[in-house]
Amino acid sequence: MENVLLLEIKQLYDSLVAAPYGEYVHGYGTQKPNGFKYKSNAQTLFNKVVELNEKCRPSYIDEQTIFQLSHTLEKEVEHVVGTYEEAIKPNAAQKRWQELDDKMNRATRQIHLDIYSLLSYIEETSHE
């Protein structure tokens, strides 16, 4: 159970890291980044971290980690969504897409800091 959740968390984190580059859709090419999908993946990541904590009680996750991740979702990830809504408006400047890219990277860095011990544990166990 724990290994499955760890794998899902790693995949979700990797999707957040890749989000600023858009997504390849067969037949259409690379689509621009999507703020709503980013938020959905971040929320799912949070839910998986909470589920892992409740079911397995690992030593590398504590209540402070969950609180910090929750705070990041409320602040940084919501800024990503707001910037995305501005970027998709008709006649929006290319600068809005660059701002979206910057905010996605900033939010992902903060998520990395929030769950650093969890990501470190995943890296350690993947090399065994």
Secondary structure, 3 states (H helix, E strand, C coil): CHHHHHHHHHHHHHHHHHHHHCEEECCCEEECCCHHHHHHHHHHHHHHHHHHHHHHCCCCCCHHHHHHHHHHHHHHHHHHHHHHHHHCCCCCCHHHHHHHHHHHHHHHHHHHHHCHHHHHHHHHHHCC
